[in-house]
Amino acid sequence: MRPNYHKIYHDLLNIKYPEKLECPKIREQLQKLNSTEEILKLNESLFKTTHETAKTNQQLKTYDKKTMLKLLKYQKKHGLSTSYMSRKHKISRTTFSKWKKIFEKDL
């Protein structure tokens, strides 16, 4: 079962940052929380990240199948290396390689 991120972020903003709910861009982003990528973008736009929180968040990230396939298809379409993609998206090369093996028939 997937958490209701729309409700989670809406409640969090109501309690801690009600002024951010008035921003049309943020309200629009709240409506489109269908993938991990969209959730991460919203989180980045809402909260300032320090080096420490960025490192911790990176270690705790999980990706849904839709986002994994999107990244792998983008890599294949543009002929990018695994090293480049891992640096760009801050995901280990090992993880990208593992995704390729798992989803090679879906690409």
Secondary structure, 3 states (H helix, E strand, C coil): CCCCHHHHHHHHHHHHCHHHHHCHHHHHHHHCCCCHHHHHHHHHHHCCCCHHHHHHHHHHCCCCHHHHHHHHHHHHHHCCCHHHHHHHHCCCHHHHHHHHHHHCCCC
